[in-house]
Amino acid sequence: MKLAKKCSEKKVLRDPIHGYIHIQYEVIWDLLHTREVQRLRRIHQLGGNFHVYHTAEHSRFAHSLGVYEIVNRIVHEVEDVQRALNEKERIVAMCAGLLHDLGHGPFSHFYELIMHRSHEQVTIEIITDPSSQVHQVLDSYDKDLSGQIAAILSHTHPVNILNQIISSQLDADRMDYLLRDAYETGTSYGTFDLERILRTMRVCDDQMCVKESGIHSVEDYIMARYHMYWQVYLHPDAKAFELLIWMFYRRYAQIREVVDLPSAKLLDEPFDLDNFYMLDEYRLYSIVQDAAQCPDLYLSDLALRILDRRLFGWIEDPDEKELSEIHTELAERKLPADLYYHEEYSHSSMYLPYKEEDEKNAVYVLDPHGKIYRLSEKSEIVKALMKMETKTRRMVYFAKKRSRFERI
Ligand code: NI
């Protein structure tokens, strides 16, 4: 089987989270050197979060390698999994780990909004597109490989544990990003005991689960998610930065017919993979740099706010007096509300660190008698978390009072 061909020498890449990333199969090494995978070096893993945590500059490339390594360990070190899968299935899972985030555009959510497609869709398009380098590498090893990986990434692979290893409540993706994001932001709450989780992982009836003695490490992992959501992923300043990018695009869209900004033409094109490869965060920043010089007052102002990190301010559940002060200030400075003001409601239930909506997305615990239970039946902490009250808050973002560097 060509797919099982090993590298002449095992490759090892240093990594701050896993110590080393180990690459033994040639197909993985070849995938690593494709245009689509290398492009992930130019996309931040945490979008605009480096404006909140100044060291959070790590890329989706590093995260993808980390997910690959965790999958590599699960399929080789967890004995039940190794037994349940044949060699081809193990390699397919490792490829899926490496490729699972290919479809992220610049500042992921922003790109999804302007192109009207999710990064999951784009990932599958790339893997199945005959002209992509990733597809060509996969095809050269095994014609059926790209279809199998696409099935895992859309959660429809007939071997259920393959889907679960890549995407579930306790999957390689989340385990890597939590540890990596915690490390790169310097947030100690995000860490948990990966070794212990791997050591207690089992397979029971085509279902991934953890031994009862592993419950504490899983609880710790879920608490890590809880803290990382509130401290990092949902930080209002990160949202404020992404809003600036969005407002910049909105202004551009208002004046695209008249403004002379050739580099931004890429934003006008309908989605296709060639444009997708060109539009990374470096390119987006160069459009912003160009726009900073353009004669349109609002577009250049928003561009400078992005470059100089003059973020919007924000208030949670503002009262009438606060709101009217904001609107008066905007009106006095002639700053249009559609570009300098935004409000939204956020519901904490959307960000629960653990949900058990149906059997498919629960974490399962294997008791000493070989019976499996949902995590919430065995863990008091998780039970309490799931009963957490749902809070709704109204968030208002706005251009702050004029600073000495603002022209308008
Ligand atoms: Ni990911």
Residues whose N, C-alpha, C, O or C-beta is under 5 A from the ligand:
A	BS01	NI	D101 D173
